[in-house]
């Protein structure tokens, strides 16, 4: 989900600075594919609340907002929790 946000930052940075069509041509489809993967993942995941599915549609940070709404923890926090339990 952070990849969607990163690709959006690259696209907007390109638009604000050099506006190179090659960057947009390379990163644009990647961004679109990542965005669709996040939305489809939320739709197909069993038990996902409607609010989280709708948040997933928000461009840019929707995936991160949806993860918060579902209550999942990022990998780094999960690994810290496992380490602290040992």
C-alpha positions in Angstrom: 0.0 0.0 0.0 2.9 2.3 0.6 4.0 1.6 -3.0 0.8 3.2 -4.3 1.6 6.3 -2.3 5.2 6.3 -3.4 4.2 6.0 -7.1 1.8 8.9 -6.7 4.5 11.0 -5.2 6.8 10.2 -8.1 4.0 11.1 -10.6 3.2 14.4 -8.9 6.9 15.2 -8.4 7.4 14.7 -12.1 4.4 16.8 -12.9 5.6 19.6 -10.7 9.1 19.6 -12.0 10.3 18.3 -15.4 7.0 16.9 -16.6 8.8 14.1 -18.5 6.4 12.0 -20.5 8.7 9.0 -20.2 8.4 9.0 -16.4 4.6 9.3 -16.6 4.5 6.5 -19.2 6.6 4.2 -17.0 5.2 5.0 -13.5 1.6 5.7 -14.5 0.6 2.1 -15.4 2.4 0.8 -12.3 0.5 3.2 -10.1 -2.8 2.2 -11.7 -2.1 -1.5 -11.3 -1.1 -1.1 -7.6 -4.3 1.0 -7.0 -6.5 -1.7 -8.6 -4.7 -4.4 -6.6 -5.4 -2.6 -3.3 -9.1 -2.0 -4.2 -9.6 -5.6 -5.4 -7.8 -7.0 -2.3 -10.2 -5.1 -0.1 -13.2 -6.2 -2.0 -12.3 -9.8 -2.1 -11.1 -10.0 1.5 -13.7 -11.7 3.6 -15.0 -9.8 6.6 -13.9 -6.4 5.3 -16.2 -3.7 6.6 -18.0 -1.5 4.1 -16.2 1.6 5.5 -12.8 0.1 4.8 -13.8 -0.8 1.3 -14.9 2.7 0.6 -11.7 4.1 2.2 -9.7 1.9 -0.2 -11.2 3.9 -3.1 -9.6 7.1 -1.9 -6.7 7.9 -4.3 -3.2 7.9 -2.8 -3.6 7.0 0.9 -6.8 5.0 0.7 -5.1 1.7 1.2 -3.4 2.9 4.3 -6.6 4.3 5.6 -8.4 1.1 4.9 -5.8 -0.9 6.8 -6.3 1.3 9.8 -10.1 0.9 9.6 -9.7 -2.9 9.5 -7.3 -2.8 12.5 -4.4 -4.6 10.8 -0.9 -3.7 12.0 1.9 -3.0 9.6 4.6 -5.7 9.3 7.1 -3.8 11.4 4.7 -3.5 14.3 3.8 -7.2 14.1 7.5 -8.2 14.2 8.1 -6.0 17.2 5.1 -7.5 19.0 6.3 -11.0 18.3 9.8 -10.1 19.5 8.4 -8.6 22.7 6.4 -11.7 23.4 9.5 -13.9 23.4 
